[in-house]
Amino acid sequence: MKKNIIQIKDVKKSYKDVEVLKGVDLEVEQGETFALLGSNGAGKTTMIKIMATLLKADTGGIVINGFDIEKNPVGIRSSISLTGQFAAIDEILTGRENLQMIAKLRHLKNPNSIADELINRFGMSEAADRRVSTYSGGMKRRIDIAMSLVGNPKIIFLDEPTTGLDPEARLEVWKIVKELTNSGTTVFLTTQYLEEAEQLADKIAILHGGKIIALDTLEGLKKLFPPAKVEYVEKEPTLEEIFLSIIGRRGQK
């Protein structure tokens, strides 16, 4: 039986007089891909920053990989990695040098071997010794995610990982995410692309009005949607239709 590797209870966060998170509750199982959906300004990035110990919640409980965020934030930081909306890489260096630099910053032995292993794993052999400034958008995101895996973190946070990428590069990132979960890594991603969650996520949560208003598998969320209308053929609702229906109903309450 899988255990919950992330446990969030009644997390609240305000910026001055603006209440962004109004009591977020969620649990993530080890080894799954968990997608947090929400409109612009819903608080997705705030939630990621809090879990990554970059921002302090006003109230609430957070336990990640068995570490309480108040008692042992260092334990959490040793268990996770975060890839933000924009690639955080040194474009003057080569892909290989970026990986070696992160390994050295993490005080790991054999940074050259670690870089070689990730280069092979991510299929970057041909581009590894070129400056990152020459990479395509998809390749920059690939090396960015590879850098996040230095040290083999148990959990990787991906904050809107395909923002600004073309369709081909987006598919490339999807492939990487699927490979990560197949290898046992827990992936927590935020996204505005509903198709992305539909393709990748084992569980999907919808953040709206500062709270999680729905959390289930895609199949479970489909049951919240009105039955399919039979016209010429029966049409299954898309995640986009489910999302808009759920937040629409919420707004009417």
N, C-alpha and C positions, 0 to 999 in steps of 0.2 A: 504494500500500500504506500502510495506517494505521500510525503509529508509537505506541509506548508512551509515554504522557504521564506515567504514574505507575509507578514501579518500587520495590517494597518487597522487601527481602531480609533474612530471618532477624532480624526485629525482636522484641526481648524487652523486657518491662517488668514490674517488680514494685513492689508497695506494701508496704514493710516485709518481712514474711515471706510475703506472698501473691503468687504468680507469676501475673499476669493474662495476659500475652502470652508464649508459650513458643517463639517462632520463627515469625513470620508472614511468608509469602512470597506476593506477588501482583503482577500487572501489569494496568494499565488502558490500553486504547487510546484515542487521541484521538477525541473526538466521540461516545463511547458512554455509555450509562447503565449504571453498575455498581452492583449491590446487594450489600451485606454483611449477611447474615442471622446471627442468633444469639439465644439466649435471654437473659433478663435477667442481667446480670453476666458476659456472655461476653467483654466487652472491646471492644465496637463503638465506644462513645464514646471510650474510651482511644485506640483506633487513629485515630479522626478527629482527636482533639486533637494526637496526635503528628504526623500529616501536616500539620496546620495550624500547626505550630511553637508550639503553646500548651503542649506537654508534651514533655519530652525522653525519648527511648528510652534504655534502659540499654545496649543494644548493637544492631547491625544497620545496614543501609544503606538510605537513602531518597533517591531522585532524582525530583523533580517538575518537569515542564516544562523539563527539562535542567539544573535547579539542584540541587546536592547540599545536603542539609539541614544538614550540618555546616559546609560552606564558604560557603554563600550562602543563609541563611534569609530574608534580605530579598528576594531574587529570587523565592523561593517565595511569600512573602506578597503580592508584587505580582501574582502569577499566579492567586491563588485568592480565594475568598470562602466564608464559613461561615455557614450558618443552623442554629442550634441547635434543641433540642426545643421551646423556648418562644419566642414572638415577641419579639425584642429591639427594641422600638420605643417612642418617646416618645408616650404616649397623650394628652398635653396638646396636642401639635402636630397639625396636619393631616397628611394623607398627603403632600401636596405639600411641606410644610415638612420632613418627615422625609427625603424624598429629597434636597432641597436641602442639608440639614445634612450628609448623608453625602458628597455631592459636594464640599462645602467642606472637610470633614475629609480627603478624599483629595487636596485641593489641585488640583481640576480646574477648568478654565475653563468658563464658562457654566453654572453649576449650575441656573439656571432652565430652560435648554434641555434639559439632561439629565433634569430632573424631568418636563418636558412629554413628552419622548420615551417615558419609561418608563410614565407615566400612560396614554398612548395605547396603548402596546404591551400593557399589562395590563388594558385596558378599565376604567379606574378614574375616568374623567372626571367622573361624577356624584358620586363620593364624595371626590374629591381635596382639596376645600377644606373638608371636615368634620373635626372632631377625631377622632383615631383611637379615642378612648374610645367613640365611637358605632358603631364598625364591628362587624360580625359576626365570628365566629371565622375563617371562610373568608377574609373580606376582610382581616383582620389578617395572616393568613399570606401572602396575596397581596402586600400592601405590604412585608412582611418579606423575601420572596424578591426583590421588585423592588429593594429597598435593597441586596441582595447583588449585584445586577448593575450597580450604579453603577461605572463604570470598565471595564466589559466584561472581567471576569476570564475566563480560559480554562477554569478548573475551578471548579465550585461544589460544596461539600460540604453535604449535607442530612442532618442527624442526626435521624432519626425525624420527618420533616417533617409527618406527619399525626397525631401524638400528640394525643389529646383532641379531635379534630375530628369533627363528625357526618358521616354518609355523603355528603351533598351537598357539604360543604366538602372532603372527601377527594377526591372526583371532580374538583373544581375544581383542587386542587393537582396531581393526576395530569395534567390537561390542560396546566398550566404546565410541568411537567417534560418532557412530550413536545414542547412548543414549544421549550424550551431546547435539547434535543438536535437537533431539526430545524434549529436555527440554528447548529449546530456547537459548542455548549458541551458540555464533558465534565461529566457529573453523577455524583457518587459519593454514594450514599445508604445510610444504615443504616435498617433497619426491622424491626419484629416482625410486621408484617402481611404474611403470605406472599403473599396475593393482590396486594398492592402490587408486590412484586418480579416476580410473574408477569405483571402488566400492563405494567410499565415497563422492566424490565431487559434489556439485550442480553446481559450476563453476570451470573452469580450466584455468590457465594462464601458458604460456610457456615463460620462461626467457632465452634469448639467445643473446649473443653479447652485454650484458649490457642493453637490452631493452625487454619489453614485446612484443613479435611478434605475439601472438595469445591469445585471451581471450574470452571464450564462454562456453556454456554447452557442455557436451560430444556430444550430438546430433548436436549442431552447428558446433563443430570441425569436425565431420564426413563429413559435407558438403564441407569442404575444401579439402577433400581427393578425388582423382579421383574415378569415379563411379566404383562400384563393377564389376569385370569381371565375366561373366556367363560361368562357365565351366560345372561341373555336377550340382552344386548348387550355388546360389548367396551367396557370403561370405561378411559379414559386416567387414569393417576394424577395427582392434583393436586400442586402444589408442596408443600402441607402434608404430604401422605403421603410424598413423597420426603424432605423435611426430617426428619421423625420417624423414617423408616426409616434414613437415613444416620447420625444421631446415636445412634440405638438400637444399630446395628451397632457403632459406634465404642465405645460404652460396654461392650460385651460382650468387647472385646479385652483 
